Amino acid sequence: AVLLTLLLLFLSGENVELRGQNLDSLVHHAIIFSGNQLKRSLVELDDTLLYPRATDSNGYWMKVAPGDWTSGFFPGCLWYGYELTGDTAFRNAAERWTAGLAGQQVNVHTHDVGFIMFDSYGNGYRIHPNAEYKNILLRSAQSLATRFNPKVGCIRSWDNRKWQFPVIIDNMMNLELLFWASKNGGGQDLYDIAFSHALKTMEHHFRSDGSTYHVVDYDSATGRVLSRETHQGYADESVWARGQAWAIYGFTMSYRETRDPQFLQTAEKAAAYFIGHLPTDGIPYWDFLVPNIERQPRDVSAAAIAASALIELSTYTKNSENKGAYESATKKILSSLCQPPYLAEGTTSSGILNHAVGNYPAHSEIDVSLIYADYYFLESLRRYQRMTLQ
C-alpha cells in the first residue's frame, strides 16, 4: 500500500508535455541531437584503439582500453544511432569499433564480458546477423561461464578485492549474453548458470521494500552469505540509484528469457521502489537515501537505464495499474532527459546526456557525461519509438 501511494504521488506530478512540446517531438529532437553528438565523437576519437568512457572538465572524452567494462557501449551507441537515423555512416563506424573488441571474447578476468560483447557484437548481430558475430558471442559466453561457482550459484563479479566471492547487482546485466547463447547453440548449461545467478540474486540482494544491496559477499566453499554492503552507494543500508535501475532491467530481461513469474515479481518490486522515490522531474539523485539529498548530484545513467527497462516491463506486467505507472514514469523520465539541462545541448560535452555520476564515494566521474548513460538513453528512445508504433 505504501509503494502504491508513492507511485500515485509521483504520477500526479507535472505533465509530460513540457515547454509546449509533447514527448514525441522531444524524442525526435533528442534523436537528431544524439546523431550529431555521435558524429562529433567519431571525429574527436578518430578510430583509435581506445574507447570513450567519461568526459573531462572540458567536455572531451576520456578513453579506456578494450578490456574496460565500458568499452562495448560506444559501439552499441553507434548501432543504435544507425537504427534511429538510418544513416549508414553509423553502421560503418559501428562495425569498425565493434571489431576492436574481438580479443575480449576470451577475457575470463571480468564478469563484464557480457556488457563488453553483447552491447557491441550483440547489437550488431541483432541488426545484421552473421556467422562471425555469432561465433564471437558464443565464445564470449563460454568465457563468462568460467566465473560461475556452483557452490555459490553465482558468477563472481570482482577479483582481487576485499571480498571473498563478491556478487554485485550490476552482474544481472551480463546474464543476457548467457541466455542468448543458450538459445543460439551454446548449450543448456549457459541457461542454467544464468537462471541460478538470477535466482540467488533475487534471494539475497533484495530488502523487503524492494530496494537492493549493491554487493553480496559469499563464502566460496559453502555458498553462505558473509555480508551485504555497498561499493558505490552512500552506505551499506542506503539504496544506490544505478544499482536499483540495474535490478529493474536485469530481472525484466530475466523474465523475458525464462518467463519465470518470480523474476517478473522481482522486477516489479524493484520498479515500485525506484518510481516511488523519484524527484518530480523523474531524474534520481545518485543514492535514494543519501542525507541532504536535495544538495546531491543527479544521475542520468540511473534514469536512462530505468526508462529503458520500464518500457519493456510495461509490456509484461499482468497488472493494468502497474502498466500505467511504468508508462507514465517512462514518459516523465524521457521528457526530462530529452531536453536541457540533462540533454547536453548547448554545453561543451561530447556526450549526449549531462549530469551522470560514476562512483561518488571514490570521487570519480561526478556530474559528467558517461558513455553508458548515452547507451541506455539511445536504447530507451528506440524502445519508446516501438512502443508508440504499437
C-alpha positions in Angstrom: 0.0 0.0 0.0 2.8 2.4 0.8 4.5 1.7 -2.5 1.2 2.2 -4.4 0.7 5.5 -2.6 4.3 6.6 -3.6 3.5 5.7 -7.2 0.4 7.7 -7.2 2.1 10.7 -5.6 4.8 10.6 -8.3 2.5 10.1 -11.2 0.3 13.0 -10.1 3.2 15.3 -10.7 3.9 17.6 -13.6 2.5 16.7 -17.1 4.8 15.0 -19.6 4.3 17.9 -22.0 6.9 20.4 -21.1 7.7 23.8 -22.5 4.9 23.5 -25.0 6.3 20.3 -26.6 4.9 16.8 -26.4 7.1 13.9 -25.8 7.1 12.7 -29.4 8.6 16.0 -30.5 11.1 16.0 -27.7 12.2 12.5 -28.6 12.5 13.4 -32.3 14.7 16.4 -31.3 16.8 14.2 -29.0 17.4 11.7 -31.8 18.7 14.4 -34.1 20.9 15.9 -31.3 22.2 12.4 -30.4 23.2 11.7 -34.0 25.1 15.0 -34.2 26.9 14.2 -30.9 27.9 10.7 -32.1 29.4 12.2 -35.3 31.2 14.8 -33.2 32.6 11.9 -31.0 33.7 10.0 -34.1 35.8 12.9 -35.2 37.2 13.5 -31.8 38.1 9.9 -31.1 39.5 9.3 -34.6 39.3 5.5 -34.6 41.9 4.8 -32.0 42.3 1.6 -30.1 40.8 3.3 -27.0 37.1 3.7 -26.2 35.2 6.7 -24.6 34.1 6.3 -21.0 33.5 9.7 -19.3 34.0 13.3 -20.2 36.7 15.5 -18.6 36.2 19.1 -17.3 36.4 20.4 -20.8 33.8 18.0 -22.1 36.1 15.8 -24.1 36.0 12.0 -23.8 38.5 10.3 -21.5 39.3 6.9 -23.1 39.9 3.4 -21.8 41.3 0.1 -23.2 39.1 -2.5 -24.8 39.1 -4.6 -21.5 37.4 -1.8 -19.6 33.8 -2.7 -18.6 32.5 0.3 -20.5 34.2 -0.4 -23.9 31.2 -2.0 -25.5 28.9 0.9 -25.0 30.3 3.2 -27.7 29.9 0.6 -30.5 26.5 0.0 -29.1 25.6 3.7 -29.3 26.7 3.6 -33.0 24.5 0.6 -33.7 21.5 2.4 -32.1 22.5 5.5 -34.0 22.2 3.5 -37.2 18.8 2.2 -36.1 17.4 5.5 -35.1 18.6 7.5 -38.1 19.2 5.0 -40.9 22.5 6.7 -41.6 24.9 4.1 -42.9 27.8 6.1 -41.6 26.9 4.9 -38.1 26.7 1.3 -39.3 30.1 1.5 -40.9 31.6 3.1 -37.7 29.8 0.6 -35.5 31.4 -2.3 -37.4 34.9 -0.8 -37.1 34.5 -0.1 -33.3 33.0 -3.4 -32.7 35.8 -5.2 -34.4 38.3 -3.6 -32.0 36.7 -5.7 -29.2 37.2 -9.1 -30.8 40.0 -10.0 -28.4 37.7 -9.7 -25.4 35.8 -12.9 -26.4 38.5 -14.8 -24.4 38.6 -12.5 -21.4 37.9 -14.6 -18.3 39.0 -11.9 -15.9 35.8 -9.9 -15.7 32.1 -10.6 -15.4 31.6 -7.6 -17.6 32.4 -9.5 -20.8 28.6 -9.5 -21.1 28.5 -5.7 -21.2 31.5 -5.5 -23.5 30.4 -8.0 -26.1 26.6 -8.0 -26.0 26.3 -4.3 -26.3 28.6 -4.3 -29.3 28.6 -7.7 -31.1 25.1 -8.5 -29.7 23.5 -5.4 -31.2 25.5 -5.9 -34.4 24.2 -9.5 -34.7 20.6 -8.4 -34.0 20.8 -5.8 -36.7 23.0 -7.7 -39.2 23.1 -11.5 -38.3 26.3 -13.2 -39.5 28.4 -16.2 -38.6 31.4 -14.2 -37.4 29.5 -12.2 -34.8 27.6 -15.3 -33.7 30.8 -17.3 -33.1 32.4 -14.5 -31.2 29.3 -14.1 -28.9 29.2 -17.8 -28.2 32.9 -17.8 -27.3 32.3 -14.8 -25.1 29.6 -16.6 -23.2 31.9 -19.5 -22.5 34.4 -17.1 -21.1 31.8 -15.6 -18.8 30.6 -19.0 -17.7 34.1 -19.8 -16.3 33.4 -17.4 -13.5 30.5 -19.4 -12.2 30.8 -21.2 -8.8 28.2 -23.9 -8.4 28.5 -23.8 -4.6 27.5 -20.2 -4.6 25.2 -20.5 -7.6 26.5 -17.2 -9.0 29.1 -15.7 -11.3 31.9 -14.0 -9.5 31.8 -10.2 -10.1 35.2 -8.9 -9.0 38.7 -10.4 -8.5 41.4 -9.1 -6.1 39.2 -7.0 -3.9 38.4 -7.2 -0.2 35.6 -9.7 -0.5 35.9 -13.5 -0.8 33.3 -14.0 -3.6 31.6 -10.7 -4.3 28.4 -10.5 -6.5 27.2 -7.1 -7.4 23.7 -6.2 -8.6 25.2 -4.9 -11.8 26.1 -8.5 -12.7 22.4 -9.2 -13.6 23.1 -7.3 -16.8 25.7 -9.8 -18.0 23.3 -12.7 -17.9 21.7 -11.6 -21.2 24.7 -12.9 -23.1 24.3 -16.3 -21.5 20.6 -16.5 -22.1 21.2 -15.6 -25.8 24.0 -18.0 -26.2 22.0 -20.9 -24.7 19.3 -20.3 -27.4 21.8 -20.0 -30.3 23.9 -23.1 -30.0 25.7 -22.5 -26.7 24.1 -25.3 -24.7 21.7 -25.7 -21.7 24.4 -25.2 -19.2 24.6 -21.5 -20.0 20.9 -21.1 -19.4 21.2 -22.9 -16.1 24.1 -20.7 -15.0 22.2 -17.5 -15.8 19.0 -18.8 -14.1 20.9 -19.8 -11.0 22.6 -16.4 -10.8 19.3 -14.6 -11.1 17.6 -16.8 -8.5 20.4 -16.3 -5.9 20.4 -12.5 -6.6 16.7 -12.4 -6.1 17.1 -14.2 -2.8 20.0 -12.3 -1.3 20.2 -8.8 -2.9 16.7 -7.5 -2.0 15.2 -6.0 1.1 11.6 -6.4 1.9 10.7 -3.0 0.5 12.1 -3.9 -3.0 15.3 -1.9 -2.6 18.6 -3.6 -3.3 22.1 -4.1 -1.8 25.0 -3.3 -4.1 27.4 -6.1 -3.0 26.7 -9.5 -1.5 29.8 -11.4 -0.5 29.6 -15.2 -0.3 31.7 -18.0 1.2 33.1 -19.6 -2.0 33.3 -23.0 -0.3 29.8 -23.2 1.2 27.7 -20.5 -0.6 26.8 -18.9 2.7 26.2 -15.1 2.7 29.1 -13.4 4.5 28.0 -9.7 4.2 25.7 -7.3 2.3 27.4 -4.0 1.6 27.9 -1.2 -0.9 30.8 0.0 -3.0 29.3 2.9 -5.0 26.3 3.8 -2.8 26.3 6.2 0.2 26.1 3.4 2.8 25.5 -0.4 3.1 21.9 0.2 4.0 21.2 3.0 1.6 20.0 2.5 -2.0 22.4 3.3 -4.8 20.2 4.6 -7.6 22.0 2.9 -10.6 22.1 -0.4 -8.7 18.3 -0.2 -8.3 18.0 0.5 -12.1 20.2 -2.5 -12.9 17.8 -4.6 -10.8 14.7 -3.5 -12.7 16.5 -4.0 -16.0 18.1 -7.3 -15.1 15.0 -9.0 -13.7 12.8 -7.7 -16.6 15.3 -9.3 -19.0 15.5 -12.5 -17.0 11.7 -12.7 -17.1 11.8 -12.2 -20.9 14.3 -15.0 -21.3 12.7 -17.5 -18.8 9.1 -16.5 -18.3 9.5 -17.4 -14.7 6.9 -15.3 -12.8 9.1 -14.8 -9.7 11.5 -12.7 -11.9 8.6 -10.6 -13.1 7.5 -10.0 -9.5 11.1 -9.1 -8.5 11.3 -6.6 -11.4 8.0 -5.0 -10.3 9.2 -4.7 -6.7 12.4 -3.0 -7.8 10.4 -0.7 -10.1 7.9 0.3 -7.4 10.8 1.4 -5.1 12.6 3.3 -7.9 9.5 5.1 -9.1 8.2 5.8 -5.6 11.5 7.6 -4.6 12.0 9.8 -7.7 12.0 13.6 -7.6 9.2 15.3 -9.5 11.3 15.6 -12.7 12.0 11.8 -12.7 15.8 12.0 -12.5 17.1 10.4 -9.4 19.8 11.6 -7.1 22.8 9.3 -7.2 21.6 7.5 -4.0 18.0 7.4 -2.8 18.8 7.6 0.9 21.8 10.0 1.0 21.5 12.8 3.6 20.8 16.3 2.4 19.6 14.7 -0.8 18.4 17.9 -2.5 22.0 19.1 -2.5 23.3 15.9 -4.1 24.1 15.4 -7.8 21.5 13.6 -10.0 22.4 10.5 -12.0 21.1 10.4 -15.6 22.6 7.0 -16.1 20.2 5.5 -13.5 17.3 7.4 -15.1 18.2 6.1 -18.6 18.6 2.5 -17.6 15.4 2.6 -15.7 13.5 4.2 -18.6 14.6 1.5 -21.0 13.7 -1.2 -18.5 10.3 0.2 -17.6 9.3 0.3 -21.3 9.9 -3.4 -21.6 8.4 -4.2 -18.1 5.2 -2.4 -19.1 4.7 -5.0 -21.9 5.0 -7.9 -19.4 3.1 -6.9 -16.3 -0.2 -8.5 -15.7 -1.5 -5.5 -13.6 -3.0 -2.7 -15.6 -2.3 -0.2 -12.8 1.4 -1.1 -12.9 1.4 -0.9 -16.7 0.1 2.7 -16.4 2.6 3.5 -13.7 5.5 2.3 -15.8 4.4 4.1 -18.9 3.8 7.3 -17.0 7.2 7.1 -15.2 9.0 6.4 -18.5 7.4 9.4 -20.2 8.3 11.7 -17.2 11.9 10.5 -17.2 12.3 10.8 -21.0 10.7 14.2 -21.0 13.4 15.4 -18.7 16.3 13.6 -20.4 15.3 14.9 -23.9 16.0 18.5 -23.0 18.5 20.6 -21.1 19.9 20.6 -18.5 20.1 16.8 -18.8 20.5 16.7 -22.6 24.0 18.1 -23.2 22.7 20.5 -25.8 24.4 23.9 -25.5 27.3 22.6 -23.5 30.9 21.7 -24.2 30.2 18.0 -23.6 30.9 15.5 -26.4 28.3 13.2 -24.7 24.6 13.1 -25.3 23.5 13.4 -21.6 24.9 15.5 -18.9 24.8 15.1 -15.1 25.8 11.5 -14.5 27.6 10.1 -11.6 30.0 7.2 -11.9 31.4 6.5 -8.3 30.6 9.2 -5.9 32.3 7.7 -2.8 35.5 7.4 -4.8 35.2 11.0 -6.0 35.2 9.6 -9.6 33.2 10.7 -12.6 30.9 13.1 -10.8 28.5 15.3 -12.8 29.8 14.3 -16.2 28.7 12.6 -19.3 29.1 8.8 -19.2 29.0 6.6 -22.3 26.7 4.0 -20.7 24.2 6.7 -19.8 24.2 7.6 -23.5 23.8 4.0 -24.5 20.7 3.3 -22.4 19.2 6.7 -23.4 19.5 5.7 -27.0 18.1 2.3 -26.3 15.2 3.9 -24.4 14.5 6.2 -27.4 14.4 3.2 -29.7 12.1 1.3 -27.4 9.9 4.3 -27.0 9.6 4.6 -30.7 8.5 0.9 -30.9 6.1 1.4 -28.1 4.3 4.3 -29.7 4.1 2.5 -33.0 2.2 -0.4 -31.5 
